[in-house]
Amino acid sequence: MIENGPILAVHEVVRWRIIDLCQWLRKEYEITVSKQTLSRKLRAMGYRKLSARPRRHAQKAGAVEAFKETGPRHRRRSRAGLASIPPT
């Protein structure tokens, strides 16, 4: 069941969460399992909890690329320019 994933029309979810699996077990097999216990068992079976990478709340989709194109440029001095500066 976990490998195949949920069927939206049947299970009313697009991906399994621990709480969804607990509810499915209760409906299907009349077994009550806590979230912590189910999480521990799934981890022992080799499954891992996945979470989305957090994003800044109000960040626009192209803001990072636009900044990279127009952002401040770092200037490097050439070796010839560095040689003409007297040591201090």
Secondary structure by P-SEA (a helix, b strand, c coil): cccccccccccccccccaaaaaaaaaaaccccccaaaaaaaaaaabbbbbbccccccccccaaaaaaaaccbbbbbbcaaaaaacccc
